[in-house]
Amino acid sequence: MLRQIMTASKDNSTIQLPAEFYGMEVEVLVFPLSSKRANQNDDILNNFFARHLFSFQNFTFNRDEANNYE
């Protein structure tokens, strides 16, 4: 999957596809985004990650405990 947000600057714009898409049938959807909506999406993501910060600094992994099937 590829999601690309760009600003159209000419009558014709080009969307570059990854090489793994070559030879495949793809669907392209184009619709305008308001700058307000784009900023809201950024704020939502930033707030999500700010609320879900985890520190793994003191984390220890016990392989024997993790593989205990009893």
Buried (B, 14 or more C-beta within 10 A) or exposed (E): EEEEEEEEEEEEEEEEEEEEEEEEEEEEEEEEEEEEEEEEEEEEEEEEEEEEEEEEEEEEEEEEEEEEEE
